């Protein structure tokens, strides 16, 4: 009997673009783009957000009958138990994102990044599908020469990385979930972040005209924020064949050192002065390159490259002020 019930519920979830989607943290940097993208594709999206960063709500979405908003905290068990039942897909974006903000508020980081996920698993019905963004920063400090695959041991070097790795583990153990190990995201969002590496380098190029870079050889993988949104829909449309797995998600051609990234930006802004310092250290010790073959094997491919993102960011930074656009 239980199997028949699950089959019925899965068939309901398979109805694709008629699905009900809950996005926690849906007005954050990623969430703002993912929310609008899924609504544009015909999904019914409810955002749960506590507006922690005092970001302005996306009022232009209110015209859509497929959009709804609940102000609240993902740690509120009564609220979560009340709202969860109607959703086919849950995208838990609500998190303290990045090492600096997690180090500043470690108890909040643990309770939101991990504790809220553990509670979500306790409350959700077995048929409800979860697509969870974690981070490929869980790979930590590798050589920067050998590609990290989904089988590479996770060795997070920050509280942020550890909470995301721990959350991924319990989600995959619980089943009916997909986890996406996102590369360093770049691009413009209504809830802008200038503290992400590409965004930061372009911001310094536009605002200051120069940058000082430590440990120029450190490498990272990157992905445009709109490709992240596309990947979430890809997972929804291919959930049954992809579920219960982790996937690296990044731009295959963008495994670059900080030096290579800075020089690419200079190609768009020739007057950008770059100083590679031989003295001093970067507090961010992440250094790795990533294989995205597994997600590409499911049919997903990024369509926005670094040049697109750099041009977009240059235009955006002419409109933004100097403060209030980071997670620190």
Helices and strands as residue ranges (DSSP letters): H 2-13, G 16-18, E 20-24, H 29-40, E 44-49, G 59-61, E 67-71, H 77-83, G 84-86, E 89-92, H 99-104, H 106-110, I 111-115, H 116-123, E 129-135, G 136-139, E 147-148, H 159-174, E 177-182, E 184-186, H 197-207, E 210-214, E 219-224, H 225-237, H 239-242, E 245-249, E 255-257, H 258-268, E 273-277, E 289-290, H 293-296, H 306-317
